[in-house]
């Protein structure tokens, strides 16, 4: 009955079995990485909400805050990765990834002051008597 299963076929079956097992293991490991190791605390959520309502937040994060305030999502779903397939969530997380990570670690995000716009005119920045 097993005469058709030559050494090459048996080797191929072993390789396939190992490959499937490796793929299953990789999928389980990837699933662990997709979601945070811990549930966000109430303080984490409060910090993220406060930041999302601030002027420092990106327009994408402010739009997400409005959707959450409207009841379409919750910050818990966003921070746990349960809403990771949502385009608005993806855009907000990409735009404010560093700030949100800092907030969830209990840190305040680093706000980089915008560079002043270059002046095109020749007017002096300060006035002295001889400038007139």
C-alpha positions, 0 to 999 in steps of 0.5 A: 500500500505504501509503495508509492511513497518513495524516500523523496515523497517521505522527505517532502512530507516531512519538510511540509509538516515542519513548514506548517508547524513553523508557520503556525508558531510564527502566527502565534508569536505575531499574534502576541506582538499585535496586542499590548502586554497589558491592558491600558490603565485608566490613567493611560486612557486619561493621558491619551484623551487629554493629549488627543484633545490638545493642539499638539495632537495631529488632525488625525488623532483629533478626528479619532477623538471626535469619533470616540466621543461620538461612541463609534469606538473606545480608547480601550479598543484603540489602545489594545489594538482591537480597532487596528484595522480601522483606517482612521485608527491607523492614520492617527496611530501613525501620525502620533505613534511616539507621543501615544507610546510615551503617554502609555508609558506614563511619560509626557510626550516630547513636543517639538516647537515649530521652527519660525517661518523665514522672513522675506522682508528686509526689516530689522528684527529690533529697532535702534536709532540708527535704523531709521 
